[in-house]
Amino acid sequence: MKASSTEKSIPGPQALPMLGWRAGMFKLYSEPFRYLRSLHNTYGNIVALAKGDPSYVCAFGPEANFALLSQPDIFAVSAGPFEKLPEDTPLVRIGGNSLQMMREEQHKQQRHLLQPALHRQQIGNYRDYMVALTEHMLEHWQRLTELELYYEMEILTRNIVVKALFGIEDEAEIEQLGKLLQQTVSSLTLALLAPIDIPGLPYHRSMHMAGELENALLALIERKRRQAEANDLLAMLIRTSDEDGARLSDKQLISHTFTLFTAGHETTSTALTWSIFLLGQHPQIFADLLDELEATLHGEAPTLEQLGQLPQLDRVIKESLRLMGPATIGQRRVIAPSYELGGYTLPRDATVIYSQFITHRMPELYAEPERFLPERWSTLKRTAYEYLPFGAGQHRCIGADFAMQEMKVVLSMILQRFRLEYLPGKPLAIDLTMRPRHGLPMRIRPQDRQFRRIPVEGMIAELVDLRS
């Protein structure tokens, strides 16, 4: 695909007066999955949020994914709302600079500097952290009869990533820093909707938390520089350099650390939550997986070698990420003078939204796409642009191996020890990042193999076909 001299009007819903594409963005965030499906089913693979307006366009399917994610000289990562904020503020230094750096020439150099800390062999060193923190959680669960699963997974993954990132031994310090990181992440969306720096408003509170976090991370960086033998991610990032002796600056260390925390925390907690839920809704698949876990692990936590001997666990996670993966959309900005995508000309600065959610539900790629069928992965092969829970191209999530190891360790330990059963109550509502808006309440029992499906109401029924 290349720039075109002929221009066709991009199809899409009729724009509302004064709102234009903004009405589409509101729908995308308020009812994301219905809206994405409606756009795709009604208008096809290339759709403008407002008919004829190329400012915001959705591009669906593997061909569009390949075009957007394999050509960084044409489609740049967008920093979104951060682009409109004052540059030298804690909020931008924490949350925006890593996105900015991803768009610049220094991206390849910085990714090269990050890779040793996230090499598969190094990630293996974090296995003991994952096991110890999961065991601590399971000991607590022994005293419970009910729990809120998403909350428990959120705390666990937060503690694991803080431990791996910073190598902190003190539980209180892990908890304190983890809360500060999590609160800063949680405050960003609301703050960026109204970036007005007035005391009492969300933006002011978010700016204050970002400043507090920045100071805490600077102190940790100084501490790590004095710990020559430290083996955590931050220590490795501080020590590493490229062939020319270049190192990451404090500013870059802070920004990358925040990005790694975000990527390794909320997304993994969401993926773990839905993996457990989907297994509970499919008793035979759960039973088959438990047979594999018990035959290989005998009730113990997996060793690194054993993680490669659990093909059914691998298939369950892959299928959970396909159906309920936390990455549902992404976006790129056109930086070429113009570009032809799917027969339509996009001008410079057009924002293009792609969707893993739509790609992963295309029947031409996945038979019975709304069914939870892990066995499909025993024979199915898909390219990186047809199956992309961690993205694709040069910006593919650098922490993907860490996340997969974490999910395998945590799931294998939980499922051998406990059977979690959905507690019906409020209809299940789900946001754009696949988080359950009101949590996911569960009854907890020792693993007794009494698997049974519990009827579920709410949006989940629109996303997953829960038939046997």
N, C-alpha and C positions, 0 to 999 in steps of 0.2 A: 504494500500500500504506500502511496506517495501523495504529495501535494497535487491537487486537482485544479484545473482551470474552470471547471463547471461546478456550480453550486446548486444543490437541491435543498429545499426546506426540510429540516429535520422534523419528523413526526413527533407528536406528543400531545398531552392534554391542553385544552385551550387555557391561555393565561387569564388569571383574574385581574381586573383593573387594579393598578397601583402595586400589586404584589408580584406579578411575573413568576419567575422560578422559585421565589421564596415560599409560595404556597406549597410547592412540591417538596421543598426541604422540610417544611413543617410536617407534612404527611409522612415523609420518610422517617422522621424521628418519632411520630406519634403512633403510627401503625405500619411499621417498616415492612413486614413480610407480606402482608396483604397488598401494600402499595407496590413493592417490587414485582410481585407476581402479576398484578394488574397491568403495570407498565409493559412487562415482557410479553404477556399474553395478548395485549391489545395492539401494541405497536411494533413488536419484534425486537431485534437485537440492538438497534441504535435508537434511543429515545431521548428527546429533550424534556426537561422538567416543565418547560413552557413551550408550546408548539412554535417552531421556527427560531427559537432563541438558543444559540449554541453556547451560552454562558455556562450552563450546567447540563451535562449530557450523561445518560447511563449507557454503558456499552456492555452487553451480556455475551457470555460464551467463551470457549477456549481461544478462538481466533482473536477476539478483542483482548483477552487476558495476555496473549502472547505479544500483541502490538504494544500494549501499555507497559508491560513489565520487563520487556527485553530490550527496550530502546531508551535508555536514560538520557540520551542526547536530544530526544524529542519530547518525552513525557517525564517530568520531574516530580519527585515526591513533594506533596503540598504540606506546608506547615499550618495550613488552615487558619483558624482565628489568631494564632500567635503572630502571623504576619502583620497584623494591624495594631499590635501593642508596641509601646515604647521599648526600644531595644535593651537598654541597660537597666533592667529591673530583675529582681530575684525570680519572678515568675517566668520570664523569658529565658533567663540563664539556666533555670532548672528544666523547664518543659519544652522550650522552643528551640534551643540551640542545637540539640541533637538532630531535629528534623531539618534545620537549616544546613547543618553540616552534611546531611545525607544528599543534599542537592548540589553540593559544590564539588570541585575537582578533588578536594582532600578526602572524599568519601572512601576511595579505594585504599588510600594510605591508612586511614583510621581503621577501616575494617581489617586490614592486614595486621595492625597493631592489636586489635581485639581478638583475633582468631586464636592465638596461643592459649589465652585464658579460657576459651570455650572449645578447645580441642577435645575430641571424644575421650582421649586418655586422661586429660585433666578433669573432665566431668566425672569420670569414674571415681576420682578422689572424693567427690561429694556424696557418694553412695552412703557412707556411714552417717553423715548428717541427716540424710533423708530417712534412714532407718530409725535412728535414735529419736528424732522428732515425731515420726509417725507412731512409734511405740509409746511415747509419752502421751500422745492423744488417745490411743487405744486403751491405755490404763485408765484414763479419765472416763472413757465411754463405759467401762465396766460398771460404773456407779449410776448410769443413766438408763431410763426406759424410753425416753423420747429425745430427739435433738433436731436442730435446724441444720440440714446438711450443707447448704451453701455457706452458711456462716462458719461451720467447722472446717470446711475445705479452704475457705478464705484465710482463716487464722493459720492453718497448717502450712499452706503454700507461702504465706507471708513470712513465717518464721524460717522456712527452709531457704527461701531466697535471701533473706537477711543474713542468715548464717553462712551461706555460700559466698555471698558478696563480700562480707566484712569479717568473717571468721570470729565473730564475737562469742565469748564463752558464757558471759553472765546473762542469765535468763531475763532478768529485769531490763538489762540494756537492750537485748533483742526485742523485747516487748515494746519498750519506749521508742526505739528507732523505727520499728515496724509500724507502730501506730502513726508516727509522724509522717512516714512515707505514704501510708495508706490514706490518711486524712488529706494530704496534699493532692494526691491523685483524685480523690473523690470530690474535692472542692473545685477542680478545674472547669468542668463542664458548665456548672451554674455560673461561675465567675466570668467565664468568657462570653456568656450571653449578654452581660451588661458590664463591660469593663470600665466602671466608674469608681474612682478611688476615693470613696467617702466612708468614714468610720461607720461600722454597722452593716454595710452592704457586703455581699459575698465576695466581690472582687478584692476589697480591702482585706477581708479575713484571709483570702487565699494568698494575697501578696505577703501578709504577715507570716503565714505558715511556710511559704516558700523561702522567705528570708531565714526563718528559724532552721529549716532543713538545710539550707545552703551552709550555714555556720556549722551545723552538726557534721556535715560531710567534709568540710574543710578541716575540722578538728580530727576527723578520722583519717584523712589523707596524711596529715602531719604525723599522726601516731603510727600509721603503717610504714612511713618512711624510716622510722626508727626500729622497725621489726624486720630484720633482714631475712628471717626464716619463715615469715608468714606465707601461707599457701592459698589464701583466699583469692577471689576474683579481683578485688580492688588492689591487693598487694601485687598481684601479677601484672595488672594494668599499669601500675606505677613503675615497675621495674622494666617492663618490656620496651624495646626500641626497634626501629627498622634498620636496614642495612646502612642508612645514612646517619644513624644515631638519633633520629627524630623520636621524641616522646610525646605522650599526651600531656597537655597543659592541665592545670587544676580546673580551669573552666570546662575543658573537654571531659575530664574525669568525672566531674559532678554531673554533667549532662548525660553522659553514657551510663553512669551508675543508675540514675533515675530511670532512664529508658529500660535498662536491663531489669530493674525491679518491676516496672510496669508490665513488661513482656512476660516475666517469669512468675507473676503473682496472680492477677485477676483472670488472665486467660486460662491458666492451668487450673485454677479453682473451679472455673465454669466447666471446663472439659471433664474434670473428675466428677463433678456433681451430676452431669447428664449421663456419664458412663454408668454410674451406680444406679441412677433412675431407670435407664433403658434396660439394664440387666434385670432389675426387679420386675419390669413389665414383660419380660420374655423368659419365663421359668426354664425352658429347655436349654436355651443358650447359656443361662446362668449356671445350670447344672453341669453342662459340658465344660465350661470354663473352670468351674471348681474342681472337676475331675482332673484337669490338666495341672492346676496349681498344686493340688494335694499330692499328685503322683510325682511331681518334680521337686516341690519345696518341702513337703511333709510338715506343713504348719509353720515353717520358718520364713524369715525374710529372704528374698532372693540375693544370691551373690551376683557379681557382674557377669560371670560366665553363665549362670542360670537364666539371666534376663534374655539371653539369646536362644533359650530352649523352650520358650513359651509362645508358640505361633498363634494359638487361639487368643491369648491376651493381646498380642499385637493386632490381630484382626478386629477384635472388639474395640480397641482404642481407635483404630483407623476409621471404623464405621461410625463410631460416636462423633469423631471430628468431622466426618462428612455430613452427618445429619444435623448435629447441634454444635458445630464448631463455633467458638467465640468470634472468629474473624468472619463477618458476614458481608461487609463491603470494604472497599478501599478507594482511594482517589489519587489521581495524577493531574498535573497541570501542563498544558501544552506550552512548550518553550521554543518550538520552531515557528517560523513565520505563519505557517498553516500546515494542516495535515489531513489527508483523506482517510477516514476510518469507516469501513463498511459502506462506502459509496457517498458519504457525506463529508463536507469540508468543515474542519474545526479550525477556528482562528487561534492565534497566539493568546494565551492566558485563559482559554476555555478550560473548565474543570471537568474531568471525565471520571465518573463513578463506575467501578467494576464490582461484581458481586460473586463472592464464593458461594453464597447461599443459593443463587440461581444456578450457577454452574453445577453445583453438587446435586441438583435436583433435575437435571436435564435427562429425560428418558432415553435419548439417543446415546448417552454416556453410561447411565446406570439403570438397569432393568428394575422395575418397581421402585422408583427412586425414593419414595417416602416410607419404605419398609426398612426396619433395622435388620439387616442381613449380613452379619460379619463374614459368613462363609464366602460371600462374593469375592473377598480379597484373597482367597486361596488360589484363584486362577486369574482374577482381573488385573490388568496392567493399565495404568493411566499415566499420561505425561504430567509434568509439573504444572501445566496450564489447564489441565482437566481436573486435577485434584490438588488443591493448593491451600490447605488449612494453615500453613505457615508462610503463605505468599510464594513468590517465584522470582526468578531473575536475580540480579546482583543485590537486591534489597531483601531477599528471602530472610526470614527471621534467623539471626545468628545463634539464638538460644534454642533452636528446635530440638537438638539432641538432648540438651539439659531437660527440656519439658517432657520429652518422651521417656527418658530414664526416670524422672520423678513420677510420672503417671503410672509407669509399670511397677515401681517399688511400692507406691502408696496403695494402688488397687490390689496388688497381690497380698499385701498384709491385711487390709481391711476385709477383703472377701473371704479369706480363710478363717477369720476370727468372728465376724458378725454377719448377720442377715438384716439388711435395712429394708423396711416396708413403708411405702408411701402412706402418709396420713391424710386422707381427704379432708378438705375444708374449703378454703377460698379457691375459686378457679385459678388455674396456673396462668399468670400473666408473665410475659417474657419481653425484655427490651432488645434494642438493636444489637447489643453485644452478647445476646443469649443468656443474660443473667435473669434468674427468676426474681421478678420485682418484689414479691412478698415472701421470698425464701422458699425452701422446700422441706417441709416438716416430715420427719421420719420416725417410725417406731423402731427401736433397736433391740435385737435379740441375738443371743449366741448363734453361731452358724449351725442350724439344725436341719438344713436342706428342705425345709417346708416351704418351698417356693410357691408363690401364688400372685396373680396379677390383681392389683387394686384399681377399680375404675377411677379415671381421672377426668376432670372437667377443665375447660379453659382453652387457651390458645395452643397448648401442646397438641391437641387433637387436629389442629390445622397444619401442624409441622411434621407430625409423625403418624403413620398408619399403625395403630397399636393392635391390629388383629394378630392372631397366632400365626 
